[in-house]
Amino acid sequence: MLVITTPTGQIGRQVVDGLLDGGEPVRVIARDPARLSPAVRDRVEVVQGSHRDPDVLMKAFAGADAVFWLVPPDPAAPDVDAHVLDPTRAACEAISGHGVQRVVAVSTMGRGIEKNAGLLSAAQAGEDLMAGTGVRFRALRPAGFMENLLRQLDAIRNQGVLFWPYTADRTVGLIATRDIATKAVELLRDDSWTGQGEVPLVSPDTLTPEGVVRVVSEVLERPVRYQQVSLDALRATALEHGVNEAWAQALVDMTKAQNAGVYDEEHRTAQPSPTGFRQWCEEVLRPAFLA
């Protein structure tokens, strides 16, 4: 039995679909099972509730061979570390209590992020907690999601601008969520791997923000320019969109670390994932732009 958290999220949903395509028995934790598509709901075992509830985790992990673990973001959480670590501690107890053999978890790319890197540091701490159980463990360490660009469709469409807080000459680490899900499915299906390890995930591209907007311009067939936003502006925009002070500060700290090059080492050494940025723009960004 393979247990999947966040089965309606952008990564978890693709993991569920990939596993069902292979016929594996799947159990999902879903706060609202109605959000599962009928095709999925009829083919999985559903444990209703939150991954933040220790009793739900104990029920869901019973008899599990492997678990896919992901703590989704919550910009309303008052404490970023607690948001990640509280449910992860409960998951670790359920993993140990039920003797789960393997865990595949989504963490983050980056080196030297144990402290003062905001969301990256919280993810690293969660990864360390999970590894501390001694379970056979793979931490997927993705770069920034290409899908995050979809949040800027209005700015691209109406202003011809991509706003990012990254320095213009900084290589930007990117990954398509489909490639994160594909790697998770591969590892969940394979019961031969042992030990613990990290799996950095990044696209085959080496692009600066200027390179990104060049590709976007070519694919959308309209000029798009890059404009760097300050950290103060990043914080202000986050707060305007309902993000609380703690989360806004975590975003700022994460961006500082990214601009300082915390992705660089793994970006250089990672085996590139299949989906290039241009391909993603053609298959995902352009249709969304034209919709």
N, C-alpha and C positions, 0 to 999 in steps of 0.2 A: 504494500500500500504506500502510495506517495501522497504526502500532505502538502497542500499549497496554501500559503497565506496570500492575501490581497488578490483574489481571483478575478476581481473586476477592475483592477488597476491596469495601467498601460503596459506594464511588464508581466504581472501575474496572469492577466487574461491571455497573453500570448503563450505563456508557459503552459497553462491549462490546455489550450488548443493544440499545442505541439505534442503533449503527452497523450491526449485523446486520439490524435491521429495515429499514434503507435499502439493504441489499445491497452495502455497501462491502467490499472485500477487507481483512481484518483479520489481523494477526499479533500474538500475545500472548507476553509473557515470563512464564513460570509455573514457580515452583520445584517445584511438585507438580501436574502436569497432571491428575491424578485428581480434584483439587478443582474442576475445571471441570465444569459440567453436560454430560452427553452431547450435548445439543442444541447447546451452544456448541462443544465439542471437535470435533465433526464439521464445523463450518463455519469454523474458523479455522486458521491456521498457527500451530503452537506451537513456540517456542524454549524448551527446558527450561533452567532455571537461575535465578539470582538477578540482579535489577537492580543488585546491588552488585558484580557480577563484570564487569570491563572487557571480557573476551573475549566474554561473553554479549551485552553491549551492542553490541559491534562486529558480531557475527553478526546480531543482531536488527534493527539499524538499516540494514543493507545494502539498498539499493533502496527505502528508506522515503520516502514523500512527506511524511508528517507523523507526529509522535510525541505521545502523551499521556504526560506525566511527572508522577509523584507518588511522593514518598518517604514511606512509611507510618511511623507512630510506632513506637518500640521502647523501652519504659520500662526495658529492661535495658541499653541502650546506655550505655557508661561516659562518653562525651563527646557531648553533644547536637549541637554544631556539626559534629563529624566525622561523626556519623550522617547528617546531611543533606548535607554538602558533599563528602564522599569519593565517593559514587556520582554526585553531580551533576557533579563534575569529569570523571569517566569518561564520563558521558553527553555532556558538552560535547565531549570528544575524538571520540566516535563520531559525533556530529552534524556536526562540522566535517569529519571524515575521509570521511564518506559524502555530504556535501553535502545533508543533509536540509533541506528548504525551510521547514517550519513546525513550531513546537512550541507546544503548549498545556500549561501546567503549573499545578498546584494550589499556591498560595502561601497567603497569609493577608491578611485585612483589617487595616488599621492604618497610622497615620502616626507618624513619629518613633520607629520601632521598630528602628532599626539597631543599637542597643546596649541592653543591660540589660533586655530584654523576653523573655528565656528562649526558649521555643519560637518565638515570633513573630520574634525577631531571627534565629534560625537559618533560618527560612523565607525571610526577606527576603534574607539572604546567598545562599541558593540561587537565588533569583529573579535577583539581580544577576549571579551567575555565568552563568546561562543567557543572560541578555540580552547579556552580554559576548561571546558567540560571533558576534553580528551576525545570527543567524537571525531570520526573521520569527517574532515571539513574542507570545503573549498569556499574561499571568499572571492566572489566576483568583484572586481575593482574597476568599474567603468569610469570613463572620462565624462565630460558634460554631455547631456542628451541632445541629440539633434532636434528632437521634438520640442525642446524649449523654444526654438525659433518660431514655432507656430503661435506663441503668445504675442509675437511682434507683427503679425500679419497686417493689422490696421496701420501701424507705423510705416511698414514697407509699402502698403497700398496707397495710403493717403499722403505720406511725406517723402517717400522714396529714401527712407533712412533706416538703418539697423543700429539700434542703441545697445551698447555693451559697456561694461566697466573695465574692459581689458586694454592694456597698452597696445598701441597699434602694431608694434613689432613683436608681440608675444605670440608664440605658436599656441594655437587653441586646440586642446584635446577634445575630440568629439566622438560620439558613438551613437548608432541607431539602436533604439530599444529592441528592435527585432533581433539584433545580434546578441544582446544580453540574454534575451529569452531563449534563443537557440542554444547558447552555451549552457544555460541552466538545464534545459531539456536533455542535452547530451550527457551531462554529469548525473542527472537524476536517473536516467535510464541505465547507466553503466555502474554496476556494483563491484567492479574489479579494482577501482582505485582505492588507495589506502593513504593513511597519514593526513597531514594538514598542509594546505598551501594556498597561495594567492594566484588569481587569474586576472591580470590586467587586461582590460578591454578597450580598444581604441580603433578608430577607423584607419584605413591605409593612407589617409591624407596628412600632410604637414602644412597647415594653412594658418596664416595670421588673420586677424579680422579683415584686413584689406583683401586678402585672398578669398575669404568667405563671401564678402559682398560682390567680388568679381564673379564668382560662380553663380550666386543668386541672381545677379543682373543678367547673366547670359541665359540662365534657365528660364527666368521670368520674362525675358526679352524687354526689359525696361531698366533704366539706370537706378541703381541703389547705391548709396554711399554709406560709409561708416562714420559714426560719431561716438567718441568715447564719452561716457558719463562719469562724473566724479563719484567718489564714495559717499560724499554727503548727499548727492542727488539720488544715488542708489538707495540710501537709507530713507530719504524723504518719499521717494516713489513707493517703496515697500510699505511705509506707514500709511500713505494715502490709499493703498489698496487693502487695508485692513490687517496687515501684518503687525504683530505686537512688537514691543521694544526689544525683547530678548531675541526674537527671530530675526529682526532687522539687523541687530548687531552681529548675529551669527552669519548672516549673508555678507556683511561687510568684512568680517574676519576671514571668511572663506575666500572672498575675492582678493584680499591682500595676499593670502597664501598662494592663490593661483597666479597672480601677477609676479610673485617672487619665484615661481618656477617649480612648485611642488609636484607638478605632473611630469616634468621633463624627463626624469630618469626612466620611468615606466613607459612613457611615450616612445622613447628611443628603443627600448628593449622588448616591448610587447610584440607578440605575433599579431599582425594586423587582422582585424575582423573583416568579413567579406564586403560589407556595404560602404562604398565610398560616398563622400558628401554630395558629389554631383548626382550620383544615382538616387540618393535619398531626395534631393531637391526635385528631380524629375518625377519620382514616383509618389512623393508625399507632399512636399511643399507646393509645387505647381498646381496640382489638383485642388488643394485647400485654398490657394490664392485665387483660383478661377471660380471657385464654388459660389 
